Structures are given as C-alpha cells and as structure tokens.
Amino acid sequence: MRVHPLGLIVNPARDAFPFSFSAEVFSAPETNLHVTPGFQLFFVVAGNGSAFLKDSDTGALLGNESVQPGDIVLFPPQGTHGIEV
C-alpha cells in the first residue's frame, strides 16, 4: 500500500533515460511484485526482511538478500522484483 507517493521525476520512456526515480513510503509488509523499465532504488527505513529478484521470463529466483534499516537496494531493469518485511 502506498501511503504518500511523491511522483515520477524522470520517465525513462519519455526521456530516454534508463533510470526511473520516484519516492514512495510503503506501510504494507511488502511491495507488489513488479518490473520496471529502468533501475529502481529502495531505501529501507524500518523493518527487517528480504529483497528478491526473479527472471521475468522463467520466474527463476536470481537473488534473495536480507535487508534491514539503513540498507539501499538497487534492482536492475526488466527483472521482477520486490521487498518483503
């Protein structure tokens, strides 16, 4: 659940820039699984959990790392990804 989205600052489709930037605060225990056309950066401010990356075509797990407050997570373009706390 998004509590306070601040908006998309750079749109990679419009601006031909491979990095999308937005700021959102999530109060739910996880982000929805999703794919982005550019890199996506998360700052973990509360809660412990895991960040994961899956192959968008096969669904195979490519990475699963523990996260805690203070961690920064960078996801590559086109991978299905999310964070669970």
Secondary structure, 3 states (H helix, E strand, C coil): CECCCCCEEECHHHHCCCECEECCCECCCECCCECCCCEEEEECCCCCEEEEEECCCCCCEEEEEEECCCCEEEECCCCEEEEEC
